[in-house]
Amino acid sequence: MRKTRTKNHPPRMISPVNLSVQHRPLKGALLRKIGGVIDTGRFILGPETQALEREVARRSGARFALGVNSGTDALVLALRALNIGPGDEVIVPDYSFIATASAVMLAGAKPVLADVEPETLCLDPRQAEKCLTKRTRAIIPVHLYGQPADMTRLRKLARSTRIPLIEDNAQALGATWQGRPGGALGDLGCLSFFPTKNLGGLGDGGMVLTNSARLAARVERLRQHGENPKYYHHELGLNSRLDEIQAAALRVKLKWLSRWNSRRRSIAGQYNRAFQDLPLTLPQVRPGATHVYHQYTLRLANREALQRHLREHGIATAIHYPLPMHAQPMLAPLAPKSRRFPISTRAAREALCLPVAPELTDAQTRYIIQAVRAWFRA
């Protein structure tokens, strides 16, 4: 398609994420909180972490929440708490960030890849069921792009097979399934506080959610060198603790999460209305789910051409993810050659994520809409 120009070209590149803008109204509160941590001299597992754990647990409908180093560590610790290790298999979606599968490998187990649903790109329960073997020890659905996987069918599958369910809720904090928050619908749930997430820290961080006192106690011990009480080490654990400065910053930002998620939904709604007549696939919201649009993902065959056009007009986009799991160099040997992944393969070729961060202004949103529509008119 030939180049087209849109009116009112913005003076700066519109980015998918602009954390400096997000933090501007929070800077005073963040600095006061961080200063308070410095004054206490408690930097690891102190009162800010404990308060954040209570607040996130309450918001997620979980009895227990445990702050850890990262979303990847949250997954590893969840697997370790379930005694999953060498010789075991864990079913994961073929279309997701690598951490979902690499955490399984870090726990010593084998990730078994299952294709995703064509509408939502979340783990397909029917494909997960086909992957079950006598070695299957867990299923990890990813609540991709900001909405839950089909937890009704996945929970039914997990109950019927007595296989634990671990929710990878890194992209969907605040989303719901059948009126219930995601993250506490399985045996364990895992969060990431990477800075670009809907609730992101000023560095890395993560959290494990559960309604099981037994699993919570195990994660609590494992995150601190297998220790309980102090200096008594019962098993090999990790050094994976959310630090106080991150917890303090996250507590400030948690108060904004609902309005940020609402703004994301508003921007997504503007896109949906503006693009509904265009020859592309829009994000599909599953009946019974609420979506918090960690990403707003279009699908079209010639996405690179649209991406170039938008970049020329000052709009940065992202591709999440350019390779399905089975095509990743480190995972390709684990994928049986007889198994095909048509949905994830196509999604990896077609997915393009537009800016949807709550910092986008209405003017910027209209400009992005105008630029997308101009490309299709050319």
PyMOL commands that set and color helices and strands:
alter all, ss='L'
color gray80, all
select helices_A, chain A and resi 19-40+47-60+71-81+99-106+125-130+144-146+151-161+213-222+244-254+257-275+303-312+325-327+332-334+342-350+362-377
alter helices_A, ss='H'
color red, helices_A
select strands_A, chain A and resi 64-68+89-93+110-114+136-139+166-168+176-177+180-181+188-192+206-210+296-299+351-354
alter strands_A, ss='S'
color yellow, strands_A
deselect
rebuild
show_as cartoon
